[in-house]
Amino acid sequence: MNYNINKGIGRTVEFKGLKAQYLFIFAGGLLGTLILVMILYMAGVNSYICLFLGAGGASLIVWQTFSLNRKYGEHGLMKIGAGKRHPRYIICRKPVHRYLKFTPKSNAL
């Protein structure tokens, strides 16, 4: 008997060049655009306006997602997010002798 072996174990998910978190951005954006168009259509907005907003929103999401993927790569958005949370510089307001002072820790067992 022949068994197929999955050679993609441990690799990131990829679809048409989109990798990792960009797939979720892509799918979530398209789903959000679809829901927005459906709500506008049920609210009675002109169908041409709904069609224009749907096509424009979907094309904008596709374009932005692929450009982010090309610009930042697989882990780029996470690196940018971590960089924004990292302080630019450390402020030291205590006097120097406070840092050099030794305080023994008590062993509470």
C-alpha positions in Angstrom: 0.0 0.0 0.0 1.1 3.5 -0.7 0.7 6.3 1.8 1.1 10.0 1.0 3.5 11.8 3.3 2.8 15.4 4.3 6.1 17.2 3.6 4.7 20.6 4.7 4.9 19.9 8.4 6.2 22.9 10.4 6.0 25.3 7.4 3.8 28.4 7.4 0.5 28.3 5.5 0.7 29.9 2.1 -2.0 30.8 -0.4 -1.1 32.5 -3.8 1.9 34.1 -2.2 0.2 35.3 0.9 1.8 34.0 4.1 1.0 33.8 7.8 -1.0 36.7 9.2 -1.7 38.2 5.8 -4.1 35.4 5.0 -6.2 36.3 8.0 -6.1 40.0 7.1 -7.1 39.1 3.5 -9.9 36.8 4.5 -11.2 39.0 7.3 -11.2 42.1 5.1 -13.1 40.4 2.3 -15.6 39.0 4.8 -16.0 42.4 6.3 -16.6 44.0 2.9 -19.1 41.3 2.0 -21.1 41.9 5.3 -21.0 45.7 4.8 -22.4 45.4 1.3 -25.1 43.0 2.4 -26.1 45.4 5.3 -26.2 48.4 2.9 -28.2 46.4 0.4 -30.8 45.3 3.0 -31.0 48.9 4.3 -32.2 50.0 0.9 -29.1 51.7 -0.5 -28.9 51.8 -4.3 -27.6 48.5 -5.8 -25.0 50.4 -7.9 -23.6 52.1 -4.9 -23.4 48.7 -3.1 -21.7 47.2 -6.1 -19.2 50.1 -6.3 -18.4 49.9 -2.6 -18.0 46.1 -2.7 -15.7 46.1 -5.7 -13.7 49.1 -4.5 -13.4 47.8 -1.0 -12.4 44.3 -2.1 -9.8 45.5 -4.6 -8.4 47.9 -2.0 -8.0 45.0 0.5 -6.4 42.7 -2.0 -4.0 45.4 -3.1 -3.0 46.5 0.4 -2.6 42.9 1.6 -0.3 41.9 -1.2 1.7 45.1 -0.9 2.1 44.5 2.9 3.2 40.9 2.2 5.7 42.0 -0.4 7.1 44.9 1.8 7.3 43.3 5.2 7.5 39.6 4.6 6.3 36.7 6.7 7.0 38.1 10.2 7.3 41.8 9.4 4.0 43.0 10.9 4.8 41.3 14.2 8.3 42.9 14.2 6.8 46.3 13.6 4.2 45.8 16.3 6.9 44.8 18.8 9.0 47.8 17.8 6.1 50.2 18.6 5.8 48.7 22.1 9.5 48.9 22.8 10.6 52.1 24.5 12.8 54.5 22.5 14.9 55.3 25.4 15.1 54.6 29.2 14.5 57.4 31.6 16.6 57.1 34.8 15.2 59.4 37.5 16.6 57.7 40.6 20.0 58.8 42.0 22.9 56.5 41.2 23.4 55.4 44.9 19.8 53.9 44.9 20.8 51.5 42.2 24.0 50.5 43.9 22.4 49.9 47.3 22.3 46.2 48.3 19.1 45.0 49.9 19.1 41.4 51.0 16.0 39.3 50.2 14.4 37.4 53.0 13.8 33.7 52.6 10.2 33.1 53.5 9.7 29.4 53.4 
